[in-house]
Amino acid sequence: MSYFLLSAVYTAMFAVLSYHKETPKTLWAIINIIVFVVLGLVNYNTLPVLQWWGFEGVWVEAFFVSLAGIGIYLLYSDGEFTRKDYWRLLPTGITILAFFIAGFQSWEMFHSDEYYKRLKVEMVADTTFQKDVHPIPVSKMISVDAELARKVAEDKLGEDLGLGSRVEVGNMTIQNLTGSFTINNGKKLVFDDDLIWVAPLEHRSFWKWLRNGYTPGYIIVDATDATKRWLVTEVNGQALRLQYLESGAFGDDIERHIKANGYASRGLNDHCFEIDGNGTPYWVLSSYDQTIGFGGEESEGPITVDAQTGELKAYSIDEAPAWIDRIQPQSFIEDQIRCWGEYKDGWWNAAWAQIGVQIPTPGTTLVYSKGRSFWYTGIQSAGADNGTNGFMLVDTRTKAAKFYRVIGINETEAMRIANDQPFAKAAQYSANFPVLYNVRGVPTYFMTFKGSSGNVVGYCFVAVNNRQAVGSGSSKQDAEAAYLRMLKKTSQDKIKDGDVSHETKTMTVRAIVQENNIYYILFNEIKGVEFTGSTEFYPELKWTKPGDKVQVSYGQGESKVIPLDYYDNLDFEI
């Protein structure tokens, strides 16, 4: 209804501006009906934000309608424009003036301080990173990116030939999930702070939507193991019927559904398809406003839409349900980080002198830690190529930002180092964009290697603050062991994360195996954990056998693969 009224108002303006006594009344009426229909279609498809100031959509439309009205008038007045007709220029003049005012209110040159202050950044030491980003087992590190997740999801959908002909895999969203529910045929899925990719089944075309009206579910792909994927068409005994989708037409279009139900005056951004802990599918969009004229986008909170029933709920940032990962759109945070780095000393300094100007490194990724997620990017001086002054983590819900002073390499350089490793170079594997993790207190880039098929064929770790500390291998465990060995070589193994406690014990060897230069050891006294060491540091490892008594020191944390800090075989002497 709101867009109907907007179209009617602009049509009335066009009618007044275009009217000429020489115009045939019937023709004039027909032209106005056509204008109303065209404006209605434009508004229905573009869904401009209905605010008189702050969003440009209504002003751009007013400008073109006023020009069209004047054009029709001139057509029937033989191009003559008398003094008494000057009032017809008023709407066009107002819109042009509005554009100038909006530009002045929004231009970063005049409001650099306001743009700079949008993101309040806490400057912290690198040791704070150990407390903010907790270490996780290597098995839980993300090894499936969006591209691979989509391929895996399409493969899963392809197993059902009848279903694959009417639907396709929608956009993949990564999310952190805790909960349990049953899916098709009573199979139970249990998630405990696990990362998954999830995508709705979308209509293949308008005609498929017209014929079917809904799609039968969604697809889940484990973000750490591509072999774990599920086509979900039933949740807790109830068949799924997804009606509100990005591929839906008319009222089933997700954004049109939201705006038709009371939110036409709100900006909407960041369509994310997520599921809650019970497996219920939702769309989550960020509602936002412009805070600096027609710029300075700020998220106000999420709007959720039940993909089956269409039920809408709007939340403030503080009230948002815990299962919602992202409230701050990536594009907003990237722009705010840019402004924070550029405009500390004003626009002129950023444009010319560039003294103290810092810029984000190319690319932004998500970092997860104990149920929370952060937007991550490196920060480097303007003009720098490979080095960074530190990195930024911004909470994806609250926008709380911290700048960690860790001088090191940027993500692009980390990928170059990874691609240069003999393991990857010989086979022409290529490294994916890295994800940041805490490995024994060291900020570490973790990357996967992909072959020509797009499948993951290897893994690599690179220390942010030391390009020499690199470890790669065909498995996560091999790569981690090689990386920890390099940390020990560079004395960075002395750093311990906040969750690690140092232990010294005498234990009995239960089993010991060798892979390349690394020994993997199991002890009778500790179950579920394997220890690693190298003969480069502990020559006695090659003489160790099951049953030997050994004295070891190590850092005990959350990892299930622990490098040894000290090793002495008490039952062996050379």
C-alpha positions in Angstrom: 0.0 0.0 0.0 2.9 2.4 0.8 4.3 2.0 -2.7 0.9 2.4 -4.2 0.5 5.8 -2.5 4.0 6.9 -3.5 3.2 6.0 -7.1 -0.1 8.0 -6.8 1.7 11.1 -5.4 4.3 11.1 -8.1 1.7 10.5 -10.8 -0.3 13.5 -9.5 2.9 15.6 -9.7 3.5 14.5 -13.2 -0.1 15.3 -14.2 0.2 18.8 -12.9 3.5 19.5 -14.5 2.6 18.0 -17.9 -0.9 19.5 -18.3 -1.3 21.8 -21.2 -4.6 23.2 -22.5 -3.7 22.0 -26.0 -3.3 18.4 -24.9 -6.3 16.1 -25.7 -7.9 15.3 -22.4 -8.2 11.6 -23.2 -4.6 11.3 -24.3 -3.5 13.2 -21.2 -5.4 10.8 -19.0 -4.0 7.7 -20.8 -0.5 9.1 -20.4 -1.0 9.5 -16.7 -2.4 6.0 -16.3 0.7 4.7 -18.1 2.9 6.8 -15.8 1.1 5.4 -12.7 1.5 1.8 -13.9 5.2 2.3 -14.8 5.9 4.0 -11.4 4.1 1.2 -9.6 6.2 -1.4 -11.3 9.4 0.5 -10.6 8.6 0.9 -7.0 7.4 -2.6 -6.6 10.6 -4.0 -8.0 13.1 -1.6 -6.6 11.5 -1.2 -3.1 13.0 2.3 -2.3 13.3 3.1 1.4 10.3 5.4 2.2 12.1 8.1 4.1 11.9 11.7 3.0 15.6 12.3 4.0 18.6 10.0 4.3 17.8 7.6 1.4 18.1 8.7 -2.2 15.4 6.5 -3.8 12.4 8.8 -3.4 14.4 11.9 -4.5 15.8 10.2 -7.6 12.3 9.2 -8.6 11.0 12.7 -8.0 13.7 14.2 -10.2 12.9 11.9 -13.2 9.2 12.3 -12.8 9.5 16.1 -12.8 11.7 16.1 -15.9 9.2 13.8 -17.7 6.3 16.1 -16.7 8.1 19.1 -18.1 9.1 17.2 -21.3 5.5 16.3 -22.0 4.4 19.9 -21.4 7.0 21.2 -23.8 6.0 18.7 -26.4 2.4 20.1 -26.5 3.5 23.8 -26.2 5.7 23.6 -29.2 8.8 24.0 -27.0 7.7 27.4 -25.7 8.3 28.2 -22.1 6.8 31.5 -20.9 7.4 33.3 -17.6 4.2 32.1 -16.2 5.4 28.5 -16.7 8.5 28.9 -14.5 6.7 27.4 -11.5 6.9 24.0 -13.4 10.7 24.0 -12.8 10.2 24.2 -9.0 10.0 20.4 -8.3 13.1 19.8 -10.5 14.9 22.7 -8.8 14.0 21.3 -5.3 15.3 17.9 -6.2 18.6 19.3 -7.6 19.0 21.4 -4.5 18.3 18.4 -2.3 21.1 16.5 -4.1 23.6 19.3 -3.3 22.5 19.5 0.3 22.6 15.7 0.6 26.1 15.7 -0.9 27.3 18.3 1.5 25.8 16.5 4.5 27.3 13.1 3.4 30.6 14.0 1.7 33.5 12.6 3.7 35.6 15.7 3.0 33.3 17.8 5.2 32.5 15.1 7.8 35.7 13.1 8.2 35.6 13.4 12.0 32.0 11.9 12.1 33.0 9.1 9.8 36.1 8.4 11.9 34.1 8.2 15.1 31.6 5.7 13.8 33.9 2.8 15.0 35.2 3.1 18.5 38.4 1.0 18.6 40.1 -0.2 21.7 43.9 -0.4 21.2 45.2 -3.5 23.0 48.5 -5.4 23.3 49.1 -8.7 21.5 48.7 -10.6 24.8 45.0 -9.7 24.9 44.5 -11.8 21.8 45.2 -14.9 23.8 42.3 -14.1 26.1 39.8 -12.9 23.4 40.4 -15.7 20.8 40.5 -19.1 22.5 42.5 -22.0 21.0 40.5 -24.8 19.4 41.4 -28.3 18.3 42.8 -28.4 14.8 39.8 -30.7 13.8 37.4 -27.8 14.4 39.3 -25.3 12.2 37.4 -24.2 9.1 38.5 -26.2 6.0 35.4 -25.8 3.8 35.0 -22.4 2.2 31.8 -21.1 0.6 32.8 -22.2 -2.9 33.5 -25.8 -1.8 30.4 -25.9 0.5 28.3 -24.9 -2.5 29.8 -27.7 -4.7 29.2 -30.2 -1.9 25.6 -29.0 -1.4 25.0 -29.3 -5.2 26.4 -32.8 -5.2 24.0 -33.7 -2.3 21.0 -32.2 -4.1 22.0 -34.0 -7.3 21.5 -37.4 -5.5 17.8 -36.7 -5.7 17.1 -36.3 -9.4 13.4 -35.4 -9.0 14.1 -32.7 -6.5 17.1 -31.3 -8.4 15.0 -30.6 -11.4 12.7 -28.1 -9.6 15.0 -26.4 -7.0 18.6 -25.2 -6.7 21.0 -24.5 -3.9 20.6 -20.9 -2.5 23.3 -18.7 -1.1 25.5 -20.4 1.6 25.7 -18.8 5.1 28.2 -19.9 7.7 27.0 -19.9 11.2 27.9 -21.2 14.7 25.2 -23.7 15.9 24.4 -25.3 19.2 21.4 -27.6 19.5 19.9 -30.9 18.5 17.0 -32.0 16.3 15.9 -34.9 14.2 15.7 -34.8 10.4 14.5 -37.1 7.7 13.6 -40.6 8.9 14.3 -39.7 12.5 18.1 -39.2 12.1 19.3 -37.0 15.0 21.8 -34.2 14.5 23.6 -32.8 17.5 25.7 -29.6 17.3 27.9 -28.2 20.1 29.4 -24.9 19.2 29.9 -26.2 15.7 30.4 -24.3 12.4 28.2 -25.2 9.5 27.2 -23.9 6.1 23.5 -23.8 5.5 21.6 -22.8 2.3 17.9 -22.9 1.4 16.5 -24.8 -1.5 15.5 -22.0 -4.0 13.1 -22.1 -6.9 14.9 -22.7 -10.2 12.7 -20.2 -12.1 9.6 -18.0 -11.8 7.6 -20.8 -13.4 8.9 -23.3 -10.8 7.7 -20.9 -8.1 4.3 -20.5 -9.9 3.9 -24.2 -10.1 5.2 -25.3 -6.7 4.8 -22.3 -4.4 7.4 -23.6 -1.8 10.6 -25.6 -1.6 11.0 -28.7 0.7 13.9 -27.7 2.9 17.6 -26.7 3.1 21.1 -28.2 3.0 23.7 -28.3 5.8 27.4 -28.8 5.1 29.9 -29.1 8.0 32.4 -26.3 7.8 35.2 -28.5 9.1 34.5 -31.7 7.2 33.0 -31.7 3.7 32.0 -35.4 3.9 29.3 -34.4 6.5 26.4 -32.9 4.6 22.6 -33.3 5.0 19.7 -32.6 2.8 17.0 -31.6 5.3 13.4 -32.0 4.2 11.9 -32.8 7.6 12.6 -31.4 11.1 11.4 -33.1 14.3 8.8 -35.1 12.4 7.4 -32.1 10.4 7.9 -31.7 6.7 9.5 -28.4 5.7 7.7 -26.0 3.3 9.9 -22.9 2.7 7.7 -20.2 1.1 9.6 -17.0 1.8 12.7 -17.0 -0.3 15.0 -14.8 -2.4 13.7 -16.6 -5.5 10.1 -16.2 -4.4 7.9 -13.9 -6.5 5.5 -11.1 -5.4 4.6 -11.5 -1.7 6.9 -14.5 -1.3 10.0 -12.5 -2.1 11.7 -12.1 1.3 12.5 -8.4 1.2 9.1 -7.5 -0.4 7.4 -9.5 2.4 9.2 -7.5 5.1 8.5 -4.1 3.5 4.9 -5.0 2.9 4.5 -5.7 6.7 5.4 -2.4 8.2 9.1 -1.9 7.3 9.0 0.1 4.1 10.8 3.0 5.9 13.8 0.8 7.0 17.0 0.1 5.1 17.6 -3.7 4.8 21.0 -5.3 4.2 22.8 -8.7 4.5 20.3 -11.5 3.7 21.4 -14.5 5.8 19.7 -17.8 5.9 20.2 -19.4 9.3 18.7 -22.1 11.5 18.1 -22.0 15.2 19.1 -24.8 17.6 15.8 -26.6 16.8 16.5 -26.7 13.1 13.8 -24.0 12.3 14.8 -22.0 9.2 14.9 -18.2 9.3 16.0 -15.3 7.2 18.0 -12.7 9.1 18.4 -9.2 7.7 20.0 -6.2 9.2 17.8 -3.1 9.6 19.9 0.1 9.2 19.7 3.8 9.0 21.9 6.5 7.5 23.5 8.6 10.2 25.5 11.2 8.3 23.2 12.7 5.7 22.8 10.1 3.0 25.8 8.0 4.3 27.2 6.6 7.5 25.2 3.3 7.5 24.6 2.0 11.0 22.8 -1.3 11.9 19.8 -0.9 14.2 19.3 -4.6 14.8 18.1 -7.8 13.0 14.8 -8.6 11.5 14.0 -12.3 11.4 11.5 -14.0 9.1 10.3 -17.5 9.6 11.0 -19.0 6.1 7.9 -21.2 6.4 5.2 -19.1 8.1 6.5 -15.6 7.2 6.3 -14.4 10.9 8.4 -11.3 11.4 10.2 -10.1 14.5 12.4 -7.0 14.8 15.0 -6.9 17.6 17.4 -4.3 19.0 21.0 -5.3 19.0 20.9 -6.2 22.7 17.7 -8.3 22.4 18.7 -10.4 19.4 18.5 -14.2 20.0 21.8 -15.9 20.7 21.7 -18.1 17.6 22.0 -15.0 15.3 25.7 -14.6 14.5 25.7 -11.5 12.3 24.0 -8.2 13.0 26.7 -6.0 11.6 26.9 -6.4 7.8 30.4 -7.0 6.4 30.2 -4.0 4.0 29.3 -1.6 6.9 32.3 -2.8 9.0 34.7 -2.7 6.1 33.7 0.9 5.4 34.0 1.9 9.1 37.4 0.3 9.5 38.5 2.2 6.4 37.3 5.5 7.8 38.9 4.8 11.2 42.3 4.3 9.5 42.1 7.2 7.1 40.5 10.1 9.0 42.2 10.2 12.4 43.9 13.5 11.3 41.3 14.6 8.9 40.4 14.3 5.2 43.2 16.5 3.9 45.8 14.5 5.6 44.3 11.3 4.2 44.1 12.7 0.7 47.5 14.3 0.5 50.1 13.9 3.3 48.9 10.5 4.5 50.9 10.9 7.7 49.8 8.1 10.1 47.1 6.8 7.7 46.3 3.1 8.0 44.3 1.0 5.7 42.7 -2.5 5.9 44.4 -5.3 4.1 42.5 -6.8 1.1 39.7 -9.1 2.3 37.7 -9.6 5.4 37.0 -12.9 7.1 35.1 -14.3 10.0 36.8 -15.5 13.2 35.0 -17.6 15.7 35.7 -18.1 19.4 33.5 -20.0 21.8 30.2 -19.1 20.2 31.1 -15.5 19.3 32.1 -14.3 15.8 34.3 -11.4 14.7 35.1 -9.6 11.4 38.8 -9.8 10.9 41.2 -7.8 8.8 44.8 -6.8 8.9 45.8 -3.2 9.3 48.8 -1.7 7.4 50.3 1.7 6.7 49.2 3.4 3.5 51.7 2.4 0.8 52.9 -0.8 2.6 52.9 -3.9 0.5 53.2 -7.0 2.6 53.6 -5.9 6.3 50.9 -5.1 8.8 50.9 -2.9 12.0 48.4 -5.2 13.6 44.9 -6.5 13.0 41.4 -5.6 13.8 38.6 -7.8 15.3 35.1 -6.4 15.3 32.3 -8.2 17.1 29.7 -9.2 14.5 26.8 -8.5 16.9 27.8 -5.5 19.1 30.4 -3.8 16.8 32.9 -3.8 19.7 36.3 -3.3 18.0 39.8 -4.1 19.1 43.1 -3.3 17.4 45.8 -5.8 18.3 49.4 -4.5 17.9 50.9 -7.5 16.2 53.5 -6.5 13.5 53.6 -9.1 10.8 52.6 -10.1 7.4 49.2 -9.6 5.7 46.9 -12.2 4.3 48.1 -11.9 0.7 51.7 -12.5 1.7 50.7 -15.4 3.9 49.1 -17.0 0.8 52.3 -16.4 -1.2 54.3 -18.1 1.5 51.9 -21.0 1.6 52.0 -21.4 -2.2 55.8 -21.4 -2.0 55.9 -24.5 0.2 57.4 -27.6 -1.5 54.3 -29.6 -0.7 52.1 -27.2 -2.7 54.5 -25.8 -5.3 55.4 -29.2 -6.7 51.7 -30.1 -7.3 50.7 -26.5 -8.2 48.2 -26.3 -5.4 46.8 -22.9 -4.4 46.1 -21.6 -1.0 42.7 -20.2 0.0 42.2 -16.9 1.8 43.4 -17.5 5.4 41.4 -17.6 8.6 42.9 -16.3 11.9 43.4 -18.7 14.8 45.1 -18.8 18.2 47.7 -21.6 18.1 49.6 -21.8 21.4 49.1 -18.0 21.9 50.5 -17.1 18.5 48.1 -15.3 16.0 48.2 -17.8 13.1 46.9 -17.8 9.6 45.3 -21.2 8.7 44.7 -22.0 5.0 43.6 -24.9 2.9 45.2 -25.9 -0.4 43.0 -26.7 -3.3 43.7 -28.7 -6.5 42.4 -28.0 -9.9 39.1 -29.8 -9.0 38.4 -27.4 -6.2 38.8 -30.1 -3.5 40.9 -29.6 -0.4 44.2 -31.4 -0.8 46.3 -29.9 2.0 46.6 -27.4 4.8 49.0 -24.7 5.9 49.7 -22.7 9.1 51.7 -19.4 9.0 52.5 -17.2 12.0 51.3 -13.7 11.6 54.4 -12.2 13.2 57.0 -14.6 11.7 57.1 -15.6 8.1 59.6 -18.4 8.9 57.1 -20.2 11.1 55.3 -22.2 8.5 53.9 -25.7 8.5 52.1 -27.6 5.8 50.9 -31.1 5.1 48.3 -33.3 3.5 46.3 -33.5 6.8 45.5 -30.9 9.4 47.5 -32.9 12.0 50.6 -33.1 9.8 50.5 -29.4 9.1 49.9 -28.5 12.7 52.8 -30.7 13.9 55.1 -29.2 11.3 54.1 -25.7 12.3 54.6 -26.4 16.0 58.0 -27.7 15.2 58.8 -24.4 13.4 57.5 -22.4 16.4 59.9 -24.3 18.6 62.8 -23.6 16.2 62.0 -19.9 16.3 61.5 -20.0 20.1 57.8 -18.9 19.8 56.7 -22.1 21.5 57.5 -20.3 24.7 54.3 -18.3 24.2 51.3 -20.0 25.8 47.7 -19.0 25.3 45.5 -18.1 28.2 43.9 -21.6 28.4 47.2 -23.5 28.7 48.6 -24.8 32.0 52.2 -26.2 32.1 52.6 -29.8 33.3 55.6 -31.9 34.1 54.9 -35.6 34.6 56.4 -39.1 34.5 54.3 -41.4 32.3 54.3 -44.7 30.6 54.4 -45.0 26.8 51.3 -46.8 25.4 52.1 -46.5 21.7 54.5 -44.6 19.5 54.5 -44.1 15.7 56.6 -42.1 13.3 55.4 -40.1 10.3 58.3 -38.4 8.5 60.3 -36.6 11.3 57.5 -36.4 13.7 56.7 -39.0 16.4 53.2 -39.4 17.8 53.0 -40.8 21.3 50.2 -42.0 23.5 50.5 -42.4 27.2 48.7 -44.7 29.6 48.0 -41.9 32.1 46.2 -39.6 29.6 43.4 -40.7 27.3 42.1 -38.9 24.2 45.3 -36.9 23.6 48.3 -37.5 21.5 51.7 -35.9 22.0 54.2 -35.0 19.3 57.9 -34.5 19.2 60.9 -34.5 16.8 64.2 -36.2 17.0 65.6 -32.8 16.0 65.1 -31.8 19.6 64.7 -35.2 21.4 67.0 -37.9 19.8 65.8 -40.4 22.4 62.4 -40.6 20.6 63.8 -43.0 17.9 64.8 -45.5 20.7 61.5 -45.2 22.6 59.2 -48.2 22.7 55.8 -49.0 24.4 56.2 -49.6 28.1 59.1 -47.1 28.6 58.9 -44.7 31.5 59.5 -41.1 30.3 59.5 -37.7 31.9 57.8 -35.0 29.8 56.7 -31.4 30.0 54.0 -29.8 27.9 51.3 -27.1 27.8 47.9 -28.6 28.5 45.0 -26.7 26.8 42.1 -27.5 24.6 44.1 -29.0 21.8 44.0 -32.8 21.4 47.5 -32.8 19.7 50.1 -31.4 22.1 53.7 -30.7 21.3 56.3 -31.7 23.9 58.4 -29.0 25.6 60.7 -31.5 27.3 61.3 -35.3 26.8 63.5 -37.7 28.7 63.3 -41.5 28.4 64.1 -42.7 31.9 64.5 -46.3 30.7 67.2 -45.6 28.1 70.8 -44.4 28.2 73.2 -44.1 25.2 
